[in-house]
Amino acid sequence: EDSRDVLEKSFRETMQRSVSEYYDKHMTDGSRAYIDQATLLPLVKTSTGESRTMAALGGGQKQLLALAHIFSLCQLRKTLHEQLVQIGIGVGHLDDQSFFLDSIFAPTDKEYGAQAAGLLLQKAHQIVLLLASQQWHEGIRPVVEPAVSKVYRLHVHTANPDTNPEEYQMPFKKTTIQTLTKIQDGCSYTRLEEVQ
């Protein structure tokens, strides 16, 4: 029981350092993240001392807290790997993860979206971002665009295009990526294509 308590405490301390680093310094409202001892889940303490769960937070804060928690779990895996190697137990390589993130900037305003984008680029080695055109705004583009190595589009071909074609255009560097093409006849279809 004592050993388990020590292990749980070390897990919490490792994750607390990480979640504080990734969340606290990006918050402008004075809130701070902490890891619950019993569950190892992240909570937020407001500047007035009130504790809030993830469900009680706004979209931007919720996204940043979730990312901070993911990165703290990655740091915990890395720390555990290093400790096991030191005592002679080989378990393969446990390190930073690759992430597939769908619409991660959808619930955030521009300021929080830029903070989340910057955090991702600092800590994750490989990220696949699935974004709709409205999420690719000026809060995100300047942060993410320089780090992009490959771009793919879901290219919709349809005889009945949407009445607002601007929603199917995404600026990228010095070009505009079209994601909608009108066809004359036949069935609509969508292709996943790499953008050169």
C-alpha positions in Angstrom: 0.0 0.0 0.0 2.8 2.4 0.8 4.5 1.6 -2.5 1.3 2.2 -4.4 0.8 5.6 -2.6 4.4 6.6 -3.5 3.8 5.5 -7.2 0.5 7.4 -7.4 2.1 10.5 -5.9 5.0 10.4 -8.4 2.5 10.0 -11.3 0.6 13.0 -10.1 3.7 15.2 -9.6 5.1 14.3 -13.0 1.8 15.2 -14.7 1.3 18.3 -12.5 4.6 19.8 -13.7 3.6 19.2 -17.3 0.0 20.4 -17.1 1.1 23.5 -15.3 3.7 24.3 -17.9 1.4 23.7 -20.9 -1.8 25.3 -19.5 -1.0 27.9 -16.8 1.3 30.1 -18.8 -1.2 30.4 -21.7 -4.1 31.6 -19.5 -4.8 35.3 -19.1 -7.6 34.9 -16.6 -5.4 33.7 -13.7 -6.8 30.2 -13.7 -4.4 27.3 -13.0 -4.6 23.6 -13.8 -4.0 20.8 -11.4 -4.1 17.0 -11.5 -6.6 15.3 -9.2 -4.7 12.9 -6.9 -7.4 10.1 -7.1 -8.2 10.1 -10.8 -5.2 11.8 -12.4 -7.7 13.9 -14.4 -7.1 17.7 -14.9 -9.1 20.3 -13.1 -9.0 24.1 -13.1 -8.8 26.4 -10.1 -10.0 29.9 -10.9 -8.3 33.1 -9.6 -11.1 33.2 -6.9 -10.2 29.6 -5.7 -13.2 27.9 -7.3 -12.5 24.4 -8.7 -14.0 23.6 -12.1 -14.1 20.3 -14.1 -13.6 20.2 -17.8 -17.3 20.3 -18.4 -17.6 23.7 -16.7 -15.0 25.4 -18.9 -15.4 27.5 -22.1 -14.4 26.0 -25.4 -10.9 27.6 -25.6 -10.0 26.7 -22.1 -11.4 23.2 -22.5 -9.3 22.6 -25.6 -6.1 23.9 -24.0 -6.7 21.8 -20.8 -7.3 18.7 -22.9 -4.1 19.3 -24.9 -2.1 20.0 -21.7 -3.4 16.7 -20.2 -2.5 14.7 -23.4 1.0 16.2 -23.2 1.3 15.5 -19.5 0.4 11.8 -20.2 3.1 11.7 -22.9 5.6 13.1 -20.4 4.5 10.5 -17.9 5.1 7.7 -20.4 8.5 9.1 -21.3 9.5 9.4 -17.6 8.3 5.9 -16.8 10.3 4.6 -19.8 13.4 6.3 -18.5 13.0 5.0 -15.0 12.4 1.4 -16.2 15.5 1.6 -18.3 17.5 2.8 -15.3 16.5 -0.2 -13.3 17.2 -2.6 -16.1 13.7 -3.3 -17.4 13.4 -2.9 -21.2 9.9 -2.2 -22.5 10.5 -0.9 -25.9 10.5 2.8 -26.7 7.8 5.0 -25.1 8.1 8.6 -26.1 6.0 11.5 -27.5 3.0 10.4 -29.5 1.7 11.3 -32.9 -1.7 12.9 -32.9 -4.8 12.9 -35.2 -7.0 15.8 -34.2 -10.4 16.5 -35.8 -11.7 20.1 -35.8 -9.6 21.0 -32.8 -10.0 24.7 -33.4 -13.8 24.6 -33.9 -14.9 25.5 -30.3 -12.2 28.2 -29.8 -12.0 31.9 -30.5 -9.0 33.3 -32.5 -6.9 34.0 -29.4 -7.3 30.6 -27.8 -7.0 28.9 -31.2 -3.6 30.5 -31.8 -2.5 29.4 -28.3 -3.6 25.8 -28.9 -1.9 25.8 -32.3 1.4 27.1 -30.8 1.2 24.5 -28.1 0.8 21.7 -30.6 3.7 22.8 -32.7 6.0 23.0 -29.7 5.3 19.5 -28.2 4.0 17.0 -30.7 6.4 15.5 -33.3 3.7 14.5 -35.8 0.2 15.9 -36.1 -2.5 15.3 -38.6 -5.1 18.2 -38.4 -8.5 17.7 -40.0 -9.9 21.2 -40.5 -12.9 22.8 -42.1 -12.3 26.0 -44.0 -13.9 28.2 -41.3 -11.3 26.9 -38.8 -8.4 28.0 -41.0 -8.6 31.6 -40.0 -6.0 34.3 -39.4 -5.6 33.2 -35.8 -4.5 29.8 -36.9 -2.8 30.2 -40.3 0.3 32.2 -39.3 1.1 29.8 -36.5 0.5 26.5 -38.3 1.3 27.2 -42.0 5.1 27.4 -41.7 5.2 24.0 -40.0 3.0 22.1 -42.5 4.9 19.4 -44.4 1.9 18.0 -46.4 -1.5 19.2 -47.3 -4.5 17.0 -48.4 -8.0 18.1 -49.4 -11.3 16.4 -49.5 -12.3 17.4 -53.0 -16.1 17.3 -53.5 -17.4 16.9 -57.1 -21.1 17.6 -57.5 -23.6 18.8 -60.0 -25.4 20.8 -57.3 -22.8 22.9 -55.6 -23.5 24.9 -52.5 -24.7 28.5 -53.0 -21.7 29.8 -51.0 -18.5 28.6 -52.9 -16.2 30.7 -50.6 -16.8 28.1 -47.9 -15.0 25.6 -50.1 -11.8 27.7 -50.5 -8.8 27.6 -48.2 -5.9 30.0 -48.6 -2.6 28.3 -48.1 0.7 30.2 -48.5 0.5 31.9 -51.9 -2.3 29.8 -53.3 -6.0 29.0 -52.7 -7.0 25.4 -52.3 -10.4 24.6 -53.9 -12.4 21.8 -52.3 -15.5 22.0 -54.5 -15.8 21.3 -58.2 -19.0 21.5 -60.2 -19.6 18.6 -62.6 -22.1 18.4 -65.4 -23.9 15.1 -64.8 -23.6 12.0 -62.9 -23.3 11.0 -59.2 -21.5 13.3 -56.8 -18.3 11.9 -55.3 -15.4 13.0 -53.0 -11.7 12.3 -53.3 -8.9 12.6 -50.9 -6.1 14.3 -52.8 -2.6 15.6 -51.9 -2.2 19.2 -52.7 1.1 19.8 -54.5 
